[in-house]
Amino acid sequence: MSENRKALHEPLIRIVKRDGISFRKKALIRAASIVLALVADALFIYFVTGLNPLSVYAVMFNGTFSTTMRFMWAMRDLASLLLIGIALAPAFKMRFWNVGAEGQVLMGALATAAVMVYYGGKLPNWLLYAVMLIASLFAGALWGFIPAWFKAHFSTNETLFTLMMNYVAIQIVACCVNIWRGQASGLGKLNMKSKAGWFPQIGGHRFMINLIVVVVLMFAMYAYLRYSKHGYEIAVVGESENTARYAGINVGKVIVRTMIISGALCGLTGFLIVGGRDQTISTNTAGGDGFTAIIVAWLSKFNTFYMALISFLLIFLRKGAAEIASAYNLNDFASDIIAGVILFFILGSEFFINYRILRRSGTKEVR
């Protein structure tokens, strides 16, 4: 009797954190979320737009895979998004919520553009590339160092600090662009005639260097976080700063060092975007990837190889949404809803990977 009375006082449904879950079960949960997302999207497409869902999905697929050129453009955008995700990985693993990647990329891009503007044609190309690279790394590292130093010494809120620095970076870029364009309506391509600072073409594309760099860094960051002493210290600080101090780890030093690395890699992204992709700069150079990369880093659990898959999925959704809007003359909001629903279900699947739901059944609990 007492057991039945106790059971009646228990909640009908309880949410319990999982101790662990197999890779196979994770894959099944994520696959199920994508299937459910496609079903939900199909209902939206049919009842709201009146279109055939299968035709819309085919058009979405064509946004990335219909031609070799479109696929290469997707790879170009993938390189930028993935590199920012790699840059955020060490900071996020340390539980330093760096939402300032957008500003760090912009500052790296600005430093690169400044070198191109003031030294293009005055230095040999190899030296110009070196100066562009060093300037971008320094600018991004500085933009990462500032909030890290304040966090280490004054325990400031890194989320607000890094977020506000995005707006500072945007205004600095806007000011410089206005100075450089002078009386022209827009800045245009930098060094259009001399092409000083433009990356050389490989396979007919200037952004091939971007892809090579990001693949190398994908392996390097994985090894750094998993096998290096610094990676171990980052993990310990992320688990508990008190435990890290008890183990003799200088927490402030780890915070500053990690954010310098994170900011420098974001600055490197700016260098690759300006030199290898756009050959110009604006306040939209980062294109919102600094925020999208937060999803990439978080969903991948800081595994850089998973980041590549998630980044590709997000780029595929972005290209597919644009193709749907163009093919069916839909407004951007309708096409973005279709892509957003898929992303929502994928994010939601993380709940079922990390938690399980228990329901009361008599005096027993059933998974």
N, C-alpha and C positions, 0 to 999 in steps of 0.2 A: 504493500500500500504506500509506504513512504517513498519507494522508488518511483511509483506512478505519479505521486504528488509532486516530487522533485522534477519529473519530466514535464509536467504541465506548466511549471514556472520557467522552464527553459524557452528561449525564443524559438519560433517556428523555423526561422532560417538564420544561420550564422555564417559569417565570412571568416575563413581561417587562412593565414599565410602559409604557403607551401614551403616545406623544407627543401624540396628539390623536385625536378621534373626532367624526364628523359628528353633527349633531342627529338626522338620520334614523336612524342606527344606534343612538343612545342610546334613541330612542323605541321602536325594534323590540326592543331588549334588555329594556326595562322592560315592554313589552306581553307579551313572552314569559314574563317572570317572573310576571306576574299570571295568565296562562293556566295555568302550571305550579302556581301556588298554589291556583287553583280546583280543579285536578285532584287535588292532594294533599288538599285539604279535602274534596272529594267522597268520596275513599276513607275518610277518617276518619269522616265523617258516616255513610256506609253501613255500615261494618264495626263501628264502636264504638257508635253511637246507634241504628242500624237505620232511620234516617229517609231520606226521599227527598232527595238533595242539591239537586235543582232547587227543591223546595218550600222548603227551608231558605234557599236563596239569594233566593227571592221574598220570604220573611219578612224577611230581612236588608235587602233593598231598601226594604221598607215602613217600616222603622224610621226612615228619613229622608224618604221621598217619598210616603207614603200619604195624608197630609193637609197642608194649607197650614200648620197650626199646628206639626206636627212638623218641617217644613222650616224654619220660622222659629226653632224651638228649636235646630236644628242651626246656623243662622246665628249665633244668640246665643253658642253655645259656640265656634264658629269664630272669632268676634271676639276672644275672650280668648286662645285658643291662638295665633292668628296674630300678635297684638300682642306676645306674649312672644317668639315667634320673631323678629320684627322687632327687638325689643330686644336679643336675643342676637347678631344678625348682625354688628354692628361689633366686638364683643368677640371673637367666634370668628374673624372675618377677620384680626384682629390676633394670632391664636393665643394669646389669653388665654382659658383654658378656664373660663368662668363657669358653674358648675353651681349657682349660688346664686340663680337667678331665683325659685325658690319662696319663699325668704325675703324677697327684695326685693319681690315682689308682696304678701306678707303685711304687710310694714312699710308699704307704701303704703296697703293696705286698712285697717290699724290707724289710721294717721294720719287717714284719711278718716272712719272710724267715730268717732274721738275728737272730731273737729270737730262731727260730727252730734250726738253725745251732749251735749257741753258748750255748743254754740252754736246748736243747732237751736231755732228759735222766738225766738232773741234777736237774730238778724241778718236783714236782708232776704234773700230766697232767692238773688238774683243774687250778693250778697256772700258768702253761705254757700257757694255753689258755687265761687267764686273761692278762698276760704280752703281748702276741701276739696282743690281741685286743687293749690294751692301746697304744702300740707302733704304730700300724697301724693308729689309730685315730689321734694320735699326728703328725705322719709324713704327713698324708693327710692334716690335719688342717694347719700345717706349710706351706705346698706348696700352700694352699689357702690364708693364711694370708699375705705372702710376696707381691703378686701383689695388694691385697686389701689395704695394708698399703700405698704403693706408690701411688695408685689411690686416696686414701683419703687425703694424704698430698701433693702430687705433681701433681695430675690430669694426671697421665700417661695414656697411651692407654692400657686398660686392655686386649683387644683382642691380640695385639702383645705381651704383657708381658706374658700372660698365655700360648700363643702358643710357645714362645721361651723356657719357663720353661719345656715344654714337652721334648724338645731335651736335656736339661740339665739332666732331670730325666732318660732318655734313656741311656745316657752315664754313669751316676752313676751306674745304674743297670748293664750295660755291664761290667764295671770295677769290681764290686763286684762278679758277676758270674764268671769272669775269675780267680779271686783270689780263690774262693771256689772250683772250679772244679780242680784246680791244673794242673796235667799232663793229666787228663782224657780228652777224646774227647768231653764230654758234662757233664752238671751238674747232670742230672738224677733226680730221686725222692729223696727228702730230708728225712733223717732218715728212710731209706728203711727197715732196720731191726727192729728198735724199734717202728717205726710209731709214734714217739713222735710229737705231734702237729697236727696229722691227725684227722679230725673230726670223731666222732663215726658214725657208719652206722645206718640209720633209714629206715626201709623198704628195706634194701639191698643197699642203696645209701648214700654216704657221703655228697652229696650236698643237701639233704633234709633240713638241717639246713639253707642253703642259701635261700631256698624257704620260709621257715617259717619267717626268718628275713625280707625278702623283703615284704611279705604280711603285717606284723606288721608295717613296716615303711611306706607302702603305705597309710594306714589309719592315721598314726601319722602325716605325712607330710601334708596330706589333711587338717586335723584339725588345724595344726600349721599355715598354710598359710591362712586359711579361718576364723578361730575363735580367734586366739591369738593376743595380742597387737603387738608382733613382726611381725606377718604376715601383720597387718594393716600398720605398719611403712614401711615394705618392699614395699607394694603396693603404698603408697604415694610417697616414694622416686623414685619408678619406673615411676610414672606418671609425676612428676616434682620435681627436687631437690629444686628449689626455693620455691615451695609451702610447701615442707617438712620443710625447714628452717623457713618459716613464721609461721608454726604450732608448732614450738619449738622442732622439731625432730633433733637430732644430726646425720647429714647425714654420716659423717665419721665413727662414731661408728656403725651405721647400716650396712654400707658397709663392715667393717672389721668383725663384728659379723656374718653377713650372709655368707661371704666367708669362715670363719672358719668352719661353719656348713657344707657348700657345700664341702669343701676340706676334712673334717673329714668323711663324708659319702662316698666320693670317696675312701678314705683310708680304710674304712670298707669294701668296695667292694674288695679291694686288699687282705684283710685278709680272706674273704670268698672264693676268688678264690684260694689262696695258700693253705689254710687249708682244704677247702671243695671240691675243684674241681680238682686242678692240683697237689698239694703237691710238687710243684717246682716253679721256677721263671725263666723268661727270658725277653728279651726286648719286646717280643710279648705277654706277659701275659695279657695285656688289650685287645689285639686283634682288635684294632680299634674301640671298643665300646665307647670309650670316645668321638669320633667324631660322631658315629651313634646316640648316645644318644641326641645329639643336635637336630636332627630331631624329636626324640621322645618327647623331652620337648617342642619344638616349635609347633608341630602339635597338641599336647594335650592342648595347652593354659594353661599349668602348672597344669592341673587337673590330679592327680596321677592315678585315675581309668581309664581315657582315655589312659594314658601312658601304662597301662597294655595291652590294646587292640592293640595299635600301635606297642608296643614292640613285641607282639606275631606275628603280621603281618610281621614285618621285619625279625624275626627269621624264620618264615615260608618261606619267599622268599629266605633267605640265604640257608636254608636246601634244598629247592626245586631246586635252581640253581645247587647246588653240585650234587644232585641226577640226574638231567638232563645230566650234564656233564659225569657222570659215566655210566648211562644207554645207552646213544647214542654215547659215545666216542667223544663227542664234546669238543672243547677246552673251557677253563674257560671263555674266553671272550664272546663267543656266549651265554652260559648259563647265564652269568651275565647281558647281554643285555636284556634277557627276563625278569629277575627280575627287572632290572633297569627301563624298560619301565613302569612297573606297578607302581613303586615308583614315577616316574616322573609325571604320571597322577594324582596320589594321592596328590602330592605336588602342582600340578597345580590347583587342585580343590579348594585349599585355596584361590586362587585369586577370584574365582566366589562366594565364601562364604563371602569374605570381601568387594567385589566391585560388582557393577552392570553396565551394558553397556547400554547406552541410544543412540538411533539413531534419526536423524532428519527425520520427516515425515511431509512435508508441514510446518506448523507453530506449530506443536505439537510434543512432545517427547513421544516415545513409549518405554516401557521397553523391 
